[in-house]
Amino acid sequence: MEKELQKRILSSIILIPTAIFFIYLGSIYFIFFLSLIFLATSYEWLKMCKKNHLMKFLGIIFLLFSFYSSFYIRENSGLFLFFFIILICIFTDIGGYVFGNIFKGPKLTKISPKKTYTGVAGGFLFSLIAGLSFMKIIGSNYLETHYLNTFFGILIISLISQIGDLIISFFKRKAKLKDTGKILPGHGGFLDRVDGLIFVMPLLYLKLFVI
C-alpha cells in the first residue's frame, strides 16, 4: 500500500495543478484540456471493449456527452461550483482508498474485489468533510441558508461517483483488466481516474439545465 500511495501522490502532484490551471482558464483552454482527456479515455474504452462494437459506440457517445456536460457546467455555473463538484469526487475516491486499505472489512461486490463497505463509508465521510469545508472557506452564504441541501447534495454526488467507479470496474472485470491503462503511475489509466466524474457531470447537467 505504501509504494502504491507514494506513486499516487507523485502523480497527483503533477495532475491536480495541471487540471486546476486549465479549469481556471476555462474557454478554449479548457476545451483543449478536455479534448486530450476525451481522446485518452476513448482509447482506453475502445481497447477495453475489444470486439463489442455496440459498447464501443455507446461508450464513445456517452464520453462525448459527459465531457460536453463538464464544459457546459464550467462555463455556465461558475468556477466555484465546478471545483466543488471535482473536490467531492476526488475526496470520495481518496476516502474509499484510505478507509478500504486501513480498515479492510467485508467486500462490497464481486465486480470490484478491492471495494469494501468501509471504503464506501470513507468515501462519504471524506466527501462531506471536503465539500462542507470548501463551502465554509469560500464564505458561501448558500451553506448557511441551505445546509441540509448542501449536505445531501454532497452525499448524492459522492454516491453517483462511487456507482460510476463500480460500472467501470464491471467492464474492466469483463475485459480481465486490473486498470484501464498504465499511463498514470499509481492510478492506472485516465478512465480509472475520471470514472466517477464521467457519470456525475452528465447527471448534474441534466438536473441543472434540462430537467
C-alpha positions in Angstrom: 0.0 0.0 0.0 2.8 2.4 0.9 4.5 2.2 -2.5 1.2 2.5 -4.3 0.3 5.5 -2.2 3.6 7.2 -3.0 3.0 6.7 -6.7 -0.5 8.2 -6.4 0.8 11.2 -4.5 3.6 11.9 -7.0 1.2 11.6 -10.0 -1.3 13.8 -8.2 1.3 16.5 -7.7 1.5 16.8 -11.5 -2.1 16.1 -12.4 -4.0 18.2 -9.9 -2.2 21.6 -10.6 -2.4 21.0 -14.3 -6.2 20.3 -14.1 -6.7 23.3 -11.9 -4.8 25.5 -14.3 -7.0 24.6 -17.3 -10.2 24.6 -15.3 -9.4 28.1 -14.1 -8.7 29.4 -17.5 -11.8 27.9 -19.0 -13.0 28.7 -22.5 -10.8 27.3 -25.4 -8.1 26.3 -22.9 -10.5 24.1 -21.0 -11.8 22.6 -24.3 -8.2 21.7 -25.3 -7.6 20.0 -21.9 -11.0 18.1 -22.1 -10.2 17.0 -25.6 -6.9 15.4 -24.5 -8.7 13.6 -21.7 -11.5 12.6 -24.0 -9.1 11.1 -26.5 -7.2 9.2 -23.8 -10.3 7.8 -22.1 -11.9 6.9 -25.5 -8.8 5.0 -26.5 -8.9 3.1 -23.2 -12.6 2.4 -23.6 -12.1 1.0 -27.1 -9.3 -1.1 -26.0 -11.3 -2.4 -23.1 -14.4 -3.3 -25.1 -12.3 -5.3 -27.7 -14.8 -6.7 -30.2 -18.0 -5.4 -28.7 -18.7 -2.8 -31.4 -22.1 -1.7 -29.9 -20.5 -1.0 -26.5 -17.6 0.8 -28.2 -20.1 3.1 -30.0 -22.3 3.7 -27.0 -19.3 4.3 -24.7 -17.8 6.9 -27.0 -21.2 8.7 -27.3 -21.5 8.7 -23.5 -18.0 10.0 -23.0 -18.6 12.8 -25.6 -21.8 13.8 -23.7 -20.0 13.6 -20.4 -17.2 15.9 -21.5 -19.6 18.3 -23.1 -21.5 18.4 -19.8 -18.3 19.2 -18.0 -17.5 22.1 -20.3 -21.1 23.4 -20.1 -21.2 23.3 -16.3 -17.9 25.0 -16.0 -18.9 27.8 -18.4 -22.4 28.3 -17.2 -22.4 27.6 -13.5 -19.2 29.2 -12.5 -15.8 28.2 -11.3 -16.6 27.6 -7.6 -19.4 25.1 -8.3 -17.3 23.2 -10.7 -14.4 23.0 -8.3 -16.9 22.0 -5.6 -18.1 19.0 -7.7 -14.5 18.0 -8.6 -13.5 18.2 -5.0 -16.3 15.9 -3.8 -15.4 13.3 -6.4 -11.7 13.4 -5.6 -12.2 13.1 -1.9 -14.8 10.3 -2.4 -12.0 8.4 -4.2 -9.4 9.2 -1.5 -11.7 8.3 1.3 -12.6 5.0 -0.3 -8.9 4.2 -0.9 -7.8 5.1 2.6 -10.6 3.5 4.6 -10.7 0.4 2.4 -6.9 -0.2 2.9 -6.7 0.7 6.6 -9.9 -0.8 7.9 -10.5 -3.6 5.3 -13.8 -5.2 6.3 -16.4 -7.1 4.2 -16.2 -6.9 0.4 -18.8 -4.8 -1.3 -19.2 -6.7 -4.5 -17.5 -9.3 -6.7 -17.5 -6.7 -9.5 -14.6 -4.9 -7.8 -12.9 -7.2 -5.2 -11.0 -4.3 -3.6 -14.1 -2.3 -2.8 -15.3 -2.7 0.8 -18.2 -1.3 2.9 -15.7 0.7 5.0 -14.4 2.2 1.8 -17.9 3.3 0.8 -18.3 4.9 4.3 -14.9 6.5 3.9 -15.8 8.0 0.6 -19.0 9.6 2.0 -17.1 10.9 5.1 -14.2 12.4 3.1 -16.5 14.0 0.6 -18.6 15.6 3.3 -15.5 17.0 5.1 -14.1 18.3 1.8 -17.3 19.7 0.5 -18.5 21.4 3.6 -15.0 22.8 4.3 -14.8 24.2 0.8 -18.1 26.0 1.2 -17.0 27.4 4.6 -13.7 28.5 3.3 -15.1 30.4 0.3 -17.6 32.0 2.7 -20.7 30.8 0.7 -24.0 32.1 2.1 -25.7 29.2 0.5 -24.2 26.8 3.1 -25.7 28.8 5.9 -29.2 29.1 4.4 -29.3 25.6 2.7 -27.2 23.4 4.9 -29.3 20.3 4.5 -29.5 20.7 0.7 -25.7 21.0 0.6 -25.3 18.0 2.9 -27.5 15.7 0.9 -26.2 17.1 -2.4 -22.7 16.1 -1.4 -23.8 12.6 -0.5 -25.7 12.2 -3.8 -22.7 13.4 -5.8 -20.5 11.0 -3.8 -22.9 8.1 -4.4 -23.0 8.7 -8.2 -19.2 8.9 -8.2 -18.9 5.6 -6.4 -21.5 3.9 -8.7 -19.6 5.2 -11.7 -16.4 3.6 -10.3 -18.3 0.3 -10.0 -19.6 0.5 -13.5 -16.2 1.0 -15.0 -14.9 -1.8 -12.7 -17.6 -4.1 -14.1 -16.3 -3.5 -17.6 -12.7 -3.9 -16.5 -13.6 -7.2 -14.9 -15.3 -8.4 -18.1 -12.2 -7.4 -20.1 -10.0 -9.1 -17.4 -8.1 -5.9 -16.8 -6.8 -4.6 -13.5 -6.6 -1.0 -14.8 -7.9 0.8 -17.9 -4.3 1.8 -18.7 -0.8 2.3 -17.3 -0.1 5.9 -18.2 -0.6 7.3 -14.7 1.7 5.6 -12.1 -0.3 4.5 -9.0 -3.6 5.4 -10.7 -3.8 3.3 -13.8 -5.4 4.9 -16.9 -7.2 8.2 -17.3 -10.5 6.3 -17.3 -9.6 4.9 -13.9 -9.3 8.4 -12.5 -12.4 10.0 -14.0 -14.7 7.0 -13.7 -16.8 8.8 -11.1 -16.8 12.2 -12.8 -17.9 11.0 -16.1 -21.2 9.9 -14.5 -21.6 12.8 -12.2 -21.2 15.5 -14.8 -23.9 14.4 -17.3 -26.4 13.8 -14.5 -25.8 17.2 -13.0 -26.0 18.8 -16.4 -29.5 17.2 -16.9 -30.5 18.3 -13.4 -29.2 21.9 -13.6 -30.1 22.8 -17.3 -32.6 20.3 -18.7 -35.0 18.8 -16.1 
